Amino acid sequence: MKSLFSYLMVFMAILYWVLRVIISLFYSMGIECICQPFQPTIEIAILFFTIPCVLLIIRRNIVGTILYFGMYAAYFGTVLYNGLTNVSMTTEKLVVTDVSSIFITALGVVIPFLVLADVAIQKSRFHPADRKTDWYYENEKYERNFDERADRNQYKIK
């Protein structure tokens, strides 16, 4: 991970995971929260499978990123679709819990998509580092500067 965007996306994924853990804990203790788990057993399984996926995202592994996006899109995507259709079909006023639930669910789809896009588009995937030969080519600029200094410091003996 070399870019600030990569660090921020991993940080956002971890923060979202912590939010979902808190929501699941509140649900299991019977405390009211801004959002409720939609299927608690599946959500707990997703929370446990997220841990290795985040570790694979940190290592920039595309398989872990696809798995992370697939899990979250399958679970939160259907809930988001159902929530948006329910809101559009009802003529009643929106409640804060409905809007917050839709917003948190939308984050559950957007964050994994951005993480997937970040890992898929990273530059080092197209030009991977080769430690056997990069030491030679990366020092070329330094060697040119060193040679130019050596050429200027030649003294003539009379």
Protein Blocks (a to p, Z undefined) as FASTA:
>chain_A
ZZfklmmmmmmmmmmmmmmmmmmmmmmnopacfbdcfblmlmmmmmmmmmmmmmmmmnop
aklmmmmmmmmmmmmmmmmmmmmmmmmmpmbdcdfklmmmmmmmmmmmmmmmmmmmmmmm
pmklmmccdfklmmmmmmmmmmmmmmmmmmmmpccdZZ
